[in-house]
Amino acid sequence: MPRNRLWTREETRMLGAIQQVMTGILLHCLGLLWMYLSLTQTTAFGATYIPLALLTAYPFWSSLLFIFTGAFTVSLEKIRSPFLVSYTLVANIVSACISVIGLLLLSKSGKLLSEYLFILTILELFVASIVSHWASQAKKRRR
């Protein structure tokens, strides 16, 4: 593999890790907006609609997990150790599973901000899958 392609791949990994952190932050901000709109709708409209994703607090606990996974991936880029590769691999697999659970939750509630959360969750699933693949390849190469 040419050296410049290897450099591009490392930059892509770092971009993926930063993307995970940014996805987590965006999910959290959308969750806060969703909660604000949910709390103020009773005074404005006199009716309440509490979406399933907000009822389960998906935007909050998933965003923390995505930020945590992204932090592990960033740490892996800076400090390469076999233990950190394992932790990053496990964190990305759990993140991908949580993304699938989130997609199922968000597919049941199709109103308001669900579309944005759905898109960000698909993005996190995609990035977590790619980083998991790279981490498993790195683990195989160490052996």
Residue pairs with C-beta under 8 A, 6 or more apart in sequence:
10 77
13 73
13 77
13 131
13 134
14 74
14 77
16 73
16 127
16 130
16 131
17 70
17 73
17 74
17 76
17 77
17 131
18 70
18 74
19 70
19 123
19 127
20 66
20 67
20 69
20 70
20 73
20 95
20 124
20 127
20 128
20 131
21 66
21 67
21 70
21 71
21 74
22 70
23 66
23 70
23 120
23 123
23 124
23 127
24 62
24 63
24 64
24 65
24 66
24 67
24 68
24 69
24 70
24 124
25 63
25 67
26 63
26 120
27 59
27 62
27 63
27 66
27 117
27 120
27 121
27 124
28 59
28 60
28 63
28 64
28 67
30 59
30 113
30 116
30 117
30 120
31 54
31 57
31 58
31 59
31 60
31 63
31 117
32 59
33 113
34 51
34 53
34 54
34 59
34 112
34 113
35 54
37 112
37 113
38 48
38 49
38 50
38 51
38 54
41 47
41 48
41 49
42 48
49 111
49 112
51 109
51 111
51 112
51 114
52 105
52 108
52 109
53 59
53 102
53 105
53 106
53 109
53 114
53 117
56 105
58 101
58 102
58 105
58 106
58 117
59 117
62 98
62 99
62 102
62 121
62 124
65 94
65 95
65 98
66 95
66 98
66 124
68 91
69 88
69 91
69 92
69 94
69 95
69 128
69 131
72 84
72 87
72 88
72 91
72 92
73 88
73 91
73 92
73 131
75 84
75 88
76 84
76 85
76 88
76 135
82 139
82 142
85 135
85 138
85 139
85 142
86 139
88 131
88 135
89 132
89 135
89 136
89 139
92 128
92 129
92 131
92 132
92 135
93 128
93 132
95 124
95 128
96 125
96 128
96 129
96 132
99 121
99 122
99 124
99 125
99 128
100 125
102 117
102 121
103 118
103 121
103 122
103 125
106 114
106 117
106 118
106 121
107 118
